[in-house]
């Protein structure tokens, strides 16, 4: 198994050898230093902590500064633990895009784009009631009636209503690696991945 942190740069498109047009996402992945290898004996569980995006020493708070110094690793902005890397790496190793190959199947996780407070038409794809009888007549984008009258006299949990949309952890699986550019630490993935431009993403080989 391979895993790495990266930054979503944007989307592009490429043509395959048989002439197919494929929309792709460009991700700057790594280099990611191995900051700490956790073990069941010392930490209660086994995992590997890796970092991404170097940061100046003066911008690091003292607890993290000591953590980096203890493990002899240069400070980084983002830290993430992966259990998939256990028994594969040691402290100080550098993970790069060369751990992946063209054709690999991966899953990409990130925080999805935050949309703010949205109504039911955008959030749940309601069609709008127009002038039909769904509890109201003059608000086409309103949800309409949401509950019964005397029984059960409440709204059930999970009812599709207006609310905050996006900004949640999202994972897209079974994406295909279309191209690797080791010199620029780029990995080009078929299709779209969650997150806005410059969002930090987690890439795990399936």
Backbone as a chain_set.jsonl record, in Angstrom:
{"seq": "XXXXXXXXXXXXXXXXXXXXXXXXXXXXXXXXXXXXXXXXXXXXXXXXXXXXXXXXXXXXXXXXXXXXXXXXXXXXXXXXXXXXXXXXXXXXXXXXXXXXXXXXXXXXXXXXXXXXXXXXXXXXXXXXXXXXXXXXXXXXXXXXXXXXXXXXXXXXXXXXXXXXXXXXXXXXXXXXXXXXXXXXXXXXXXXXXXXXXXXXXXXXXX", "coords": {"N": [[0.841, -1.197, 0.0], [0.439, 2.278, -0.701], [0.671, 5.677, 0.326], [0.093, 9.198, 0.458], [0.4, 12.751, 0.935], [-1.041, 15.641, -0.614], [-1.585, 18.544, -2.752], [-4.357, 19.974, -4.237], [-4.289, 21.198, -7.44], [-5.809, 21.901, -9.644], [-7.898, 21.389, -12.581], [-7.512, 19.578, -15.668], [-7.149, 18.264, -18.989], [-6.546, 15.32, -20.886], [-5.479, 13.374, -23.733], [-5.878, 9.991, -24.473], [-3.941, 7.166, -25.699], [-5.552, 5.898, -27.52], [-7.102, 7.944, -28.422], [-9.112, 8.932, -26.779], [-10.804, 11.454, -24.945], [-10.037, 12.671, -21.83], [-11.059, 14.02, -18.836], [-9.148, 15.379, -16.175], [-7.622, 15.613, -12.887], [-5.115, 17.627, -11.474], [-2.623, 17.047, -9.154], [-0.384, 18.162, -6.748], [1.784, 16.204, -5.238], [3.503, 15.441, -2.374], [7.059, 16.248, -1.904], [6.881, 14.086, 0.971], [7.943, 13.967, 4.198], [8.633, 11.338, 6.539], [7.515, 11.736, 9.657], [7.014, 10.536, 12.147], [7.0, 7.232, 13.431], [4.599, 5.313, 14.75], [4.048, 2.908, 17.319], [2.495, -0.067, 18.706], [3.494, -0.686, 21.199], [4.576, 1.706, 22.235], [2.697, 3.739, 21.673], [0.173, 2.685, 21.686], [-1.139, 2.047, 19.37], [-0.561, 1.243, 15.909], [0.846, 3.253, 13.462], [1.774, 5.571, 10.855], [3.112, 8.738, 10.785], [3.073, 11.362, 8.557], [4.361, 14.294, 6.866], [3.609, 17.413, 5.136], [4.303, 20.108, 2.935], [6.647, 22.341, 3.502], [7.583, 24.563, 6.192], [8.536, 27.652, 7.733], [10.775, 27.74, 10.511], [10.265, 29.668, 12.49], [7.544, 30.014, 12.407], [6.399, 27.91, 13.634], [4.806, 26.495, 16.415], [5.876, 25.936, 19.825], [5.372, 23.268, 20.994], [5.02, 21.638, 18.659], [7.403, 22.258, 17.396], [9.284, 21.039, 19.065], [8.485, 18.433, 18.653], [9.165, 17.972, 15.976], [11.937, 18.379, 16.15], [12.706, 16.32, 17.861], [12.362, 14.107, 16.27], [14.091, 14.627, 14.261], [13.347, 16.024, 11.894], [12.572, 18.366, 9.341], [10.465, 21.239, 9.852], [6.977, 21.047, 8.983], [3.879, 22.009, 7.418], [1.481, 20.551, 7.411], [0.219, 17.622, 8.958], [-0.392, 14.123, 8.966], [-1.744, 10.939, 9.746], [-1.225, 7.593, 8.641], [-2.308, 4.316, 8.46], [-1.806, 2.524, 6.554], [0.858, 2.534, 5.866], [2.392, 1.232, 7.702], [5.171, -0.701, 8.763], [6.477, -0.293, 6.386], [7.997, 1.998, 6.111], [10.488, 4.164, 7.654], [11.553, 6.47, 10.252], [12.318, 9.656, 8.945], [12.362, 8.939, 6.269], [11.531, 9.82, 2.875], [8.613, 10.352, 1.153], [7.474, 10.126, -2.143], [5.919, 10.925, -5.347], [6.707, 8.845, -6.89], [6.089, 6.505, -5.698], [3.759, 5.695, -6.737], [2.173, 4.384, -9.702], [1.401, 4.614, -13.203], [-1.897, 3.793, -13.984], [-2.564, 2.763, -11.529], [-5.051, 2.174, -9.01], [-6.668, 4.432, -6.933], [-7.754, 6.095, -3.894], [-9.081, 9.236, -2.998], [-9.148, 11.645, -0.487], [-10.608, 14.513, 1.043], [-11.524, 17.755, 2.363], [-14.623, 18.791, 1.37], [-15.851, 21.371, -0.874], [-17.065, 24.23, 0.788], [-20.377, 25.32, 0.934], [-21.97, 26.952, 2.412], [-25.049, 28.096, 3.984], [-27.745, 26.544, 2.563], [-30.725, 26.205, 0.564], [-33.438, 23.78, 0.098], [-33.676, 23.146, -2.594], [-31.177, 23.45, -3.816], [-29.576, 21.994, -2.035], [-30.731, 19.423, -1.686], [-31.76, 18.849, -4.133], [-34.487, 19.299, -4.671], [-37.392, 19.665, -6.673], [-38.924, 21.903, -6.513], [-42.14, 23.29, -5.824], [-43.81, 24.858, -7.283], [-46.986, 25.9, -8.313], [-48.337, 23.876, -7.143], [-50.091, 21.791, -4.708], [-48.528, 21.51, -1.924], [-48.521, 22.198, 0.699], [-48.052, 24.868, 0.563], [-48.301, 27.781, -1.602], [-47.115, 29.928, -2.889], [-44.361, 30.065, -2.923], [-41.999, 28.997, -4.74], [-39.511, 27.658, -4.306], [-39.602, 26.574, -1.821], [-39.654, 24.068, 0.83], [-42.139, 22.918, 1.386], [-44.749, 21.049, 3.064], [-43.631, 19.427, 6.036], [-44.224, 17.558, 7.975], [-46.512, 15.45, 9.882], [-49.864, 15.933, 11.261], [-51.703, 15.598, 13.955], [-50.619, 13.141, 14.69], [-47.423, 11.888, 13.995], [-46.921, 14.269, 15.282], [-44.464, 15.55, 15.138], [-41.244, 16.194, 13.651], [-39.47, 13.902, 11.779], [-36.196, 12.543, 12.391], [-33.51, 13.232, 10.18], [-34.935, 14.354, 8.14], [-35.113, 15.896, 4.992], [-34.019, 19.036, 4.738], [-33.418, 22.624, 4.639], [-30.048, 23.812, 5.169], [-26.59, 23.767, 6.336], [-24.247, 23.234, 3.769], [-21.842, 21.171, 2.252], [-18.248, 21.338, 2.958], [-17.444, 19.067, 4.351], [-15.77, 15.987, 5.2], [-14.835, 14.139, 2.44], [-14.653, 11.299, 0.343], [-13.424, 9.949, -2.632], [-13.463, 7.068, -4.481], [-11.681, 4.499, -6.353], [-10.325, 5.892, -8.397], [-8.263, 6.527, -11.249], [-4.8, 6.571, -11.885], [-3.425, 8.596, -14.236], [-1.11, 9.812, -15.165], [2.287, 10.424, -14.206], [4.478, 12.85, -12.986], [7.465, 13.02, -12.015], [9.564, 14.939, -11.718], [8.302, 17.329, -11.118], [6.754, 16.684, -9.019], [4.114, 15.838, -9.512], [0.922, 14.333, -9.819], [-1.408, 13.012, -11.955], [-4.787, 12.56, -12.11], [-7.536, 10.621, -13.159], [-10.686, 12.076, -13.681], [-12.596, 13.939, -11.168], [-11.681, 15.282, -7.961], [-12.403, 15.668, -4.444], [-12.633, 18.916, -2.789], [-11.444, 22.368, -2.818], [-9.465, 24.519, -4.975], [-6.042, 24.297, -4.208], [-6.539, 22.868, -1.926], [-5.705, 20.557, 0.665], [-5.113, 17.188, 0.077], [-5.611, 13.655, 0.613], [-4.035, 10.842, -0.563], [-4.43, 7.496, -1.297], [-3.3, 4.338, -2.181], [-5.221, 1.743, -3.535]], "CA": [[0.0, 0.0, 0.0], [1.135, 3.551, -0.733], [-0.153, 6.811, 0.732], [0.842, 10.447, 0.374], [-0.389, 13.979, 1.009], [-0.818, 16.507, -1.763], [-2.382, 19.761, -2.879], [-5.11, 20.009, -5.488], [-3.918, 22.387, -8.213], [-6.873, 22.248, -10.583], [-8.256, 20.341, -13.533], [-7.032, 19.677, -17.04], [-7.638, 17.136, -19.78], [-5.526, 14.687, -21.716], [-5.954, 12.391, -24.702], [-5.227, 8.697, -24.348], [-3.331, 6.679, -26.94], [-6.6, 5.535, -28.485], [-7.817, 9.143, -28.832], [-10.19, 9.313, -25.874], [-10.641, 12.702, -24.198], [-10.231, 12.325, -20.425], [-10.871, 15.114, -17.867], [-8.27, 14.93, -15.1], [-7.251, 16.545, -11.818], [-3.676, 17.699, -11.24], [-2.323, 17.114, -7.72], [1.026, 18.224, -6.338], [1.869, 15.227, -4.148], [4.826, 15.328, -1.777], [7.603, 15.155, -1.077], [6.351, 14.018, 2.328], [8.842, 13.285, 5.123], [8.042, 10.536, 7.617], [7.807, 12.471, 10.882], [7.007, 9.635, 13.296], [6.445, 5.887, 13.28], [3.98, 4.952, 16.021], [3.961, 1.468, 17.554], [1.558, -0.454, 19.762], [4.181, -0.686, 22.492], [4.787, 3.07, 22.737], [1.578, 4.657, 21.462], [-1.109, 2.009, 21.795], [-1.598, 1.648, 18.043], [0.486, 1.35, 14.898], [0.541, 4.186, 12.379], [2.904, 6.365, 10.389], [2.764, 10.158, 10.63], [3.854, 12.017, 7.514], [4.113, 15.724, 6.768], [3.549, 17.992, 3.795], [4.442, 21.552, 2.789], [7.618, 22.897, 4.449], [7.219, 25.826, 6.834], [9.661, 28.245, 8.441], [10.869, 27.37, 11.919], [9.688, 30.711, 13.35], [6.089, 29.948, 12.352], [5.959, 26.681, 14.298], [4.662, 26.637, 17.861], [6.897, 25.169, 20.536], [5.136, 21.819, 21.09], [5.319, 20.996, 17.376], [8.827, 22.433, 17.124], [9.96, 19.969, 19.785], [8.134, 17.162, 18.012], [9.996, 17.85, 14.779], [13.343, 18.26, 16.553], [12.9, 14.997, 18.454], [12.406, 13.118, 15.196], [15.091, 15.1, 13.285], [12.641, 16.306, 10.647], [12.306, 19.788, 9.125], [9.047, 21.557, 10.116], [6.012, 21.016, 7.885], [2.618, 22.675, 7.766], [0.382, 19.599, 7.571], [0.559, 16.292, 9.455], [-1.465, 13.156, 8.825], [-1.35, 9.561, 10.038], [-1.714, 6.546, 7.752], [-2.019, 2.964, 8.933], [-1.419, 1.716, 5.399], [2.305, 2.581, 5.672], [3.072, 0.527, 8.791], [6.171, -1.699, 8.367], [7.023, 0.006, 5.066], [8.888, 3.161, 6.152], [11.114, 4.485, 8.931], [11.696, 7.905, 10.48], [13.219, 10.366, 8.061], [12.146, 8.595, 4.861], [10.805, 10.806, 2.083], [7.653, 9.736, 0.243], [7.283, 10.91, -3.358], [4.924, 10.387, -6.282], [7.241, 7.647, -7.53], [5.484, 5.337, -5.054], [2.584, 5.341, -7.54], [2.436, 4.084, -11.101], [0.28, 4.831, -14.11], [-2.836, 2.678, -13.956], [-2.937, 2.422, -10.156], [-6.346, 2.609, -8.492], [-6.454, 5.158, -5.684], [-8.873, 6.848, -3.329], [-8.65, 10.574, -2.614], [-10.005, 12.223, 0.544], [-10.354, 15.919, 1.338], [-12.698, 18.496, 2.817], [-15.319, 19.282, 0.183], [-16.084, 22.814, -0.924], [-18.143, 24.713, 1.648], [-21.379, 26.09, 0.188], [-22.755, 27.796, 3.305], [-26.432, 27.687, 4.25], [-28.452, 26.418, 1.292], [-32.098, 25.716, 0.627], [-33.651, 22.381, -0.271], [-33.542, 22.937, -4.035], [-29.771, 23.224, -4.113], [-28.957, 21.012, -1.146], [-31.293, 18.079, -1.87], [-32.259, 18.727, -5.51], [-35.94, 19.348, -4.776], [-37.798, 20.265, -7.933], [-39.775, 23.077, -6.316], [-43.534, 22.854, -5.922], [-44.577, 25.695, -8.193], [-48.318, 26.228, -7.796], [-48.992, 22.646, -6.695], [-50.505, 21.818, -3.305], [-47.64, 20.782, -1.028], [-48.457, 22.93, 1.957], [-47.922, 26.3, 0.282], [-48.652, 28.024, -2.999], [-46.505, 31.097, -3.497], [-42.909, 30.065, -2.743], [-41.636, 27.837, -5.574], [-38.327, 26.934, -3.861], [-39.793, 26.166, -0.435], [-39.746, 22.606, 0.97], [-43.498, 22.435, 1.534], [-45.073, 20.439, 4.347], [-42.545, 18.551, 6.481], [-44.609, 16.604, 9.008], [-47.93, 15.129, 10.045], [-50.573, 16.824, 12.184], [-51.863, 15.131, 15.331], [-49.688, 12.042, 14.933], [-46.752, 11.833, 15.301], [-46.759, 15.624, 15.83], [-43.04, 15.918, 15.193], [-40.496, 15.992, 12.408], [-38.566, 12.77, 11.924], [-34.777, 12.782, 12.175], [-33.063, 12.969, 8.83], [-35.779, 15.013, 7.152], [-34.341, 16.75, 4.088], [-34.398, 20.432, 4.913], [-32.335, 23.57, 4.384], [-28.983, 23.75, 6.175], [-25.231, 23.938, 5.821], [-23.935, 22.292, 2.698], [-20.416, 21.09, 1.943], [-17.324, 21.486, 4.075], [-17.335, 17.815, 5.094], [-14.781, 15.061, 4.661], [-15.389, 13.384, 1.322], [-13.711, 10.37, -0.273], [-13.785, 9.411, -3.941], [-12.704, 5.833, -4.645], [-11.496, 3.892, -7.679], [-9.796, 6.808, -9.399], [-7.138, 5.946, -11.973], [-3.643, 7.429, -12.128], [-3.22, 8.696, -15.678], [0.239, 10.278, -15.491], [3.156, 10.803, -13.103], [5.561, 13.763, -13.382], [8.312, 13.029, -10.811], [10.376, 16.139, -11.606], [7.497, 18.412, -10.567], [5.943, 16.095, -7.942], [2.723, 15.898, -9.941], [0.19, 13.117, -10.14], [-2.606, 13.391, -12.699], [-5.787, 11.543, -11.79], [-8.737, 10.663, -13.987], [-11.886, 12.538, -12.997], [-12.504, 15.027, -10.202], [-11.453, 14.91, -6.568], [-13.023, 16.67, -3.568], [-11.826, 20.035, -2.323], [-11.242, 23.529, -3.664], [-8.084, 24.678, -5.418], [-5.05, 24.384, -3.132], [-6.94, 22.065, -0.771], [-4.836, 19.421, 0.97], [-5.811, 15.927, -0.175], [-4.945, 12.427, 1.007], [-4.073, 9.867, -1.653], [-4.106, 6.157, -0.814], [-3.404, 3.306, -3.208], [-6.173, 0.719, -3.113]], "C": [[0.871, 1.241, 0.0], [0.161, 4.642, -0.337], [0.713, 8.057, 0.726], [-0.132, 11.612, 0.528], [-0.071, 14.846, -0.204], [-1.718, 17.728, -1.719], [-3.052, 19.773, -4.249], [-4.815, 21.318, -6.226], [-5.028, 22.827, -9.16], [-7.135, 21.099, -11.537], [-7.686, 20.637, -14.907], [-7.639, 18.516, -17.809], [-6.495, 16.598, -20.627], [-6.214, 13.743, -22.705], [-5.171, 11.095, -24.504], [-4.673, 8.265, -25.699], [-4.367, 6.295, -27.989], [-7.501, 6.716, -28.827], [-8.958, 9.565, -27.936], [-9.825, 10.58, -25.103], [-10.988, 12.437, -22.741], [-10.025, 13.566, -19.54], [-10.096, 14.604, -16.649], [-8.053, 16.029, -14.067], [-5.75, 16.463, -11.609], [-3.432, 17.917, -9.755], [-0.817, 17.188, -7.529], [1.181, 17.361, -5.09], [3.306, 15.103, -3.649], [5.764, 16.41, -2.25], [7.133, 15.246, 0.375], [7.331, 13.274, 3.234], [8.064, 12.46, 6.15], [8.464, 11.163, 8.936], [7.913, 11.53, 12.079], [6.4, 8.292, 12.919], [5.918, 5.457, 14.64], [3.829, 3.43, 16.114], [2.979, 1.177, 18.672], [2.204, -0.388, 21.133], [4.288, 0.729, 23.071], [3.542, 3.945, 22.687], [0.204, 4.004, 21.557], [-1.699, 1.585, 20.46], [-0.467, 1.883, 17.055], [0.034, 2.262, 13.771], [1.815, 4.927, 11.993], [2.424, 7.796, 10.163], [3.678, 10.789, 9.589], [3.463, 13.494, 7.445], [4.106, 16.192, 5.329], [3.635, 19.504, 3.881], [5.379, 22.132, 3.847], [7.181, 24.266, 4.972], [8.429, 26.347, 7.595], [9.6, 27.907, 9.926], [10.162, 28.388, 12.817], [8.16, 30.688, 13.37], [5.517, 28.736, 13.069], [5.89, 26.905, 15.803], [5.551, 25.625, 18.578], [6.603, 23.672, 20.67], [5.466, 21.076, 19.794], [6.795, 21.117, 17.032], [9.643, 21.354, 17.822], [9.705, 18.61, 19.18], [9.001, 16.932, 16.774], [11.467, 17.639, 15.148], [13.642, 16.872, 17.107], [13.067, 13.93, 17.382], [13.338, 13.527, 14.058], [14.487, 15.319, 11.908], [12.414, 17.808, 10.539], [10.814, 20.068, 9.316], [8.2, 21.529, 8.843], [4.682, 21.579, 8.374], [1.506, 21.683, 8.096], [0.92, 18.247, 8.031], [-0.652, 15.374, 9.313], [-0.933, 11.766, 9.091], [-2.003, 8.594, 9.059], [-1.343, 5.196, 8.337], [-1.58, 2.07, 7.78], [0.09, 1.621, 5.237], [3.082, 1.834, 6.748], [3.963, -0.571, 8.218], [6.767, -1.435, 6.98], [8.058, 1.129, 5.103], [9.482, 3.306, 7.549], [11.232, 5.996, 9.055], [12.706, 8.518, 9.518], [13.074, 10.012, 6.596], [11.341, 9.699, 4.165], [9.907, 10.07, 1.093], [7.422, 10.666, -0.943], [6.233, 10.253, -4.254], [5.419, 9.125, -6.974], [6.753, 6.369, -6.854], [4.252, 4.868, -5.814], [3.001, 5.103, -8.983], [1.192, 4.361, -11.928], [-0.599, 3.579, -14.128], [-3.259, 2.262, -12.566], [-4.338, 2.937, -9.836], [-6.12, 3.254, -7.13], [-7.778, 5.692, -5.158], [-8.32, 8.173, -2.801], [-9.657, 11.15, -1.626], [-9.607, 13.671, 0.783], [-11.625, 16.517, 1.917], [-13.36, 19.117, 1.594], [-15.537, 20.792, 0.252], [-17.258, 23.202, -0.018], [-19.09, 25.608, 0.858], [-22.168, 27.037, 1.083], [-24.154, 27.241, 3.509], [-27.214, 27.705, 2.943], [-29.855, 25.874, 1.5], [-32.22, 24.305, 0.073], [-33.47, 22.133, -1.766], [-32.085, 22.659, -4.387], [-29.198, 22.078, -3.284], [-29.435, 19.585, -1.413], [-31.928, 17.882, -3.24], [-33.78, 18.615, -5.574], [-36.299, 20.055, -6.083], [-38.557, 21.568, -7.751], [-41.216, 22.679, -6.556], [-44.36, 23.712, -6.859], [-45.902, 26.09, -7.583], [-49.053, 24.989, -7.317], [-49.29, 22.724, -5.201], [-49.587, 20.922, -2.477], [-47.477, 21.569, 0.272], [-48.268, 24.418, 1.769], [-48.134, 26.514, -1.206], [-47.848, 29.125, -3.663], [-44.994, 31.171, -3.304], [-42.354, 28.849, -3.484], [-40.452, 27.035, -5.064], [-38.43, 26.491, -2.397], [-39.948, 24.654, -0.338], [-41.165, 22.083, 1.018], [-43.71, 21.82, 2.911], [-43.999, 19.438, 4.753], [-42.972, 17.526, 7.525], [-46.108, 16.381, 9.038], [-48.555, 16.065, 11.067], [-50.633, 16.229, 13.585], [-50.922, 13.971, 15.67], [-48.724, 11.943, 13.762], [-46.452, 13.201, 15.905], [-45.298, 16.014, 16.016], [-42.427, 15.679, 13.813], [-39.485, 14.874, 12.632], [-37.114, 13.196, 11.691], [-34.405, 12.427, 10.737], [-33.919, 13.599, 7.75], [-34.932, 15.947, 6.287], [-34.86, 18.187, 4.17], [-33.211, 21.323, 4.57], [-31.289, 23.454, 5.479], [-27.624, 23.935, 5.527], [-24.893, 22.835, 4.83], [-22.436, 22.333, 2.415], [-19.568, 21.23, 3.182], [-17.194, 20.245, 4.92], [-16.287, 16.917, 4.43], [-15.436, 14.164, 3.612], [-14.297, 12.518, 0.704], [-14.253, 9.885, -1.606], [-12.872, 8.217, -4.208], [-12.591, 5.428, -6.113], [-11.131, 4.909, -8.762], [-8.545, 6.188, -10.019], [-6.033, 6.979, -12.158], [-3.344, 7.423, -13.622], [-1.785, 9.058, -16.051], [0.977, 10.649, -14.214], [4.257, 11.712, -13.659], [6.486, 13.92, -12.174], [9.099, 14.32, -10.62], [9.624, 17.297, -10.95], [6.568, 17.931, -9.456], [4.449, 16.135, -8.272], [2.172, 14.508, -10.2], [-1.121, 13.543, -10.775], [-3.597, 12.24, -12.631], [-7.006, 11.719, -12.683], [-9.937, 11.108, -13.159], [-11.616, 13.646, -12.003], [-12.3, 14.473, -8.803], [-12.06, 15.993, -5.683], [-12.061, 17.777, -3.187], [-11.728, 21.159, -3.328], [-9.801, 23.558, -4.151], [-7.19, 24.922, -4.203], [-5.473, 23.641, -1.866], [-5.966, 20.905, -0.585], [-5.643, 18.133, 0.827], [-4.948, 14.755, 0.283], [-5.134, 11.402, -0.102], [-3.6, 8.514, -1.12], [-4.316, 5.157, -1.956], [-4.293, 2.179, -2.707], [-5.657, -0.683, -3.423]], "O": [[1.928, 1.258, 0.631], [-1.033, 4.552, -0.624], [1.919, 7.987, 0.961], [-1.331, 11.474, 0.284], [1.03, 14.789, -0.75], [-2.5, 17.92, -0.788], [-2.4, 19.605, -5.279], [-5.06, 22.405, -5.704], [-5.162, 24.017, -9.442], [-6.659, 19.982, -11.334], [-7.416, 21.785, -15.258], [-8.555, 17.858, -17.315], [-5.596, 17.337, -21.028], [-7.374, 13.37, -22.529], [-3.947, 11.112, -24.381], [-4.909, 8.918, -26.716], [-4.103, 6.357, -29.19], [-8.548, 6.534, -29.448], [-9.709, 10.473, -28.292], [-8.687, 10.752, -24.666], [-12.107, 12.023, -22.437], [-8.921, 14.109, -19.502], [-10.369, 13.511, -16.154], [-8.27, 17.21, -14.335], [-5.176, 15.375, -11.569], [-3.966, 18.855, -9.163], [-0.069, 16.38, -8.079], [0.751, 17.753, -4.005], [4.206, 14.713, -4.394], [5.353, 17.366, -2.906], [7.005, 16.335, 0.933], [7.532, 12.072, 3.061], [6.973, 12.843, 6.573], [9.642, 11.126, 9.295], [8.79, 11.696, 12.927], [5.415, 8.224, 12.184], [6.692, 5.257, 15.577], [3.526, 2.758, 15.128], [2.663, 2.048, 19.482], [1.541, -0.072, 22.121], [4.107, 0.92, 24.274], [3.346, 4.796, 23.553], [-0.816, 4.692, 21.512], [-2.671, 0.83, 20.431], [0.47, 2.631, 17.334], [-1.036, 2.065, 13.193], [2.807, 4.907, 12.722], [1.455, 8.033, 9.442], [4.901, 10.757, 9.719], [2.39, 13.892, 7.898], [4.534, 15.478, 4.422], [3.093, 20.109, 4.807], [4.951, 22.389, 4.972], [6.499, 25.023, 4.28], [9.259, 25.562, 8.053], [8.525, 27.803, 10.516], [9.528, 28.006, 13.8], [7.546, 31.281, 14.257], [4.301, 28.55, 13.113], [6.822, 27.449, 16.394], [5.928, 24.598, 18.015], [7.513, 22.866, 20.474], [6.106, 20.024, 19.817], [7.379, 20.204, 16.45], [10.586, 20.814, 17.244], [10.575, 17.739, 19.183], [9.508, 15.832, 16.556], [12.157, 16.824, 14.536], [14.709, 16.313, 16.851], [13.818, 12.971, 17.557], [13.381, 12.87, 13.018], [15.024, 14.872, 10.895], [12.096, 18.458, 11.535], [9.983, 19.226, 8.977], [8.65, 21.934, 7.772], [4.402, 21.618, 9.572], [0.678, 21.948, 8.967], [1.954, 17.785, 7.548], [-1.791, 15.796, 9.513], [0.193, 11.441, 8.713], [-3.168, 8.746, 8.694], [-0.183, 4.961, 8.674], [-1.044, 0.984, 8.001], [0.574, 0.725, 4.546], [4.312, 1.806, 6.708], [3.563, -1.286, 7.299], [7.493, -2.28, 6.456], [8.911, 1.206, 4.219], [9.04, 2.659, 8.499], [11.034, 6.721, 8.08], [13.793, 7.982, 9.302], [13.614, 10.72, 5.745], [10.57, 10.416, 4.803], [10.382, 9.263, 0.293], [7.2, 11.863, -0.76], [5.73, 9.17, -3.956], [4.626, 8.406, -7.582], [6.973, 5.272, -7.368], [3.752, 3.77, -5.57], [4.053, 5.567, -9.423], [0.073, 4.345, -11.416], [-0.108, 2.459, -14.269], [-4.207, 1.493, -12.415], [-4.756, 3.988, -10.321], [-5.452, 2.678, -6.272], [-8.781, 5.736, -5.87], [-7.231, 8.22, -2.23], [-10.861, 11.151, -1.882], [-8.427, 14.02, 0.736], [-12.67, 15.867, 1.958], [-12.73, 19.883, 0.865], [-15.417, 21.401, 1.315], [-18.315, 22.573, -0.059], [-18.652, 26.545, 0.19], [-22.954, 27.843, 0.584], [-24.416, 26.068, 3.241], [-27.333, 28.744, 2.294], [-30.134, 25.178, 2.476], [-31.236, 23.709, -0.365], [-33.143, 21.016, -2.165], [-31.789, 21.748, -5.16], [-28.413, 21.279, -3.794], [-28.641, 18.645, -1.371], [-32.567, 16.858, -3.484], [-34.311, 17.915, -6.436], [-35.576, 20.944, -6.533], [-38.812, 22.272, -8.727], [-41.492, 21.824, -7.398], [-45.485, 23.349, -7.202], [-45.943, 26.568, -6.449], [-50.264, 25.035, -7.104], [-48.8, 23.618, -4.511], [-49.834, 19.724, -2.344], [-46.396, 21.587, 0.862], [-48.321, 25.166, 2.745], [-48.147, 25.56, -1.983], [-47.888, 29.255, -4.887], [-44.402, 32.232, -3.5], [-42.253, 27.771, -2.898], [-40.368, 25.84, -5.347], [-37.432, 26.076, -1.807], [-40.334, 24.013, -1.316], [-41.39, 20.91, 0.721], [-42.919, 22.057, 3.824], [-43.506, 18.683, 3.915], [-42.158, 16.695, 7.927], [-46.869, 17.03, 8.321], [-47.867, 16.889, 11.668], [-49.666, 16.359, 14.335], [-50.482, 13.841, 16.812], [-49.174, 11.916, 12.617], [-45.793, 13.281, 16.941], [-44.953, 16.731, 16.955], [-43.025, 15.048, 12.941], [-38.722, 14.918, 13.597], [-36.841, 14.095, 10.896], [-34.91, 11.463, 10.162], [-33.66, 13.402, 6.563], [-34.118, 16.707, 6.812], [-35.969, 18.502, 3.737], [-32.129, 20.832, 4.248], [-31.603, 23.042, 6.596], [-27.518, 24.221, 4.335], [-25.214, 21.664, 5.036], [-21.839, 23.407, 2.347], [-20.072, 21.242, 4.304], [-16.864, 20.344, 6.102], [-15.968, 17.077, 3.252], [-16.454, 13.52, 3.869], [-13.155, 12.955, 0.559], [-15.405, 9.461, -1.699], [-11.648, 8.344, -4.165], [-13.298, 5.939, -6.981], [-11.576, 4.797, -9.904], [-7.85, 5.408, -9.369], [-6.295, 8.119, -12.54], [-3.048, 6.379, -14.203], [-1.295, 8.67, -17.111], [0.372, 11.128, -13.255], [4.887, 11.394, -14.667], [6.316, 14.852, -11.388], [9.288, 14.762, -9.487], [10.234, 18.148, -10.302], [5.698, 18.675, -9.003], [3.624, 16.433, -7.409], [2.856, 13.63, -10.726], [-1.863, 14.342, -10.203], [-3.303, 11.113, -13.03], [-7.45, 12.841, -12.927], [-10.179, 10.585, -12.071], [-10.531, 14.229, -11.992], [-12.692, 13.347, -8.499], [-12.218, 17.129, -6.129], [-10.842, 17.614, -3.248], [-11.902, 20.955, -4.53], [-9.003, 22.702, -3.771], [-7.55, 25.666, -3.291], [-4.819, 23.776, -0.831], [-5.466, 20.341, -1.559], [-6.73, 18.008, 1.393], [-3.722, 14.849, 0.333], [-6.257, 11.13, -0.526], [-2.509, 8.403, -0.562], [-5.363, 5.137, -2.604], [-4.133, 1.714, -1.579], [-6.335, -1.668, -3.133]]}, "num_chains": 1, "name": "protein.A"}
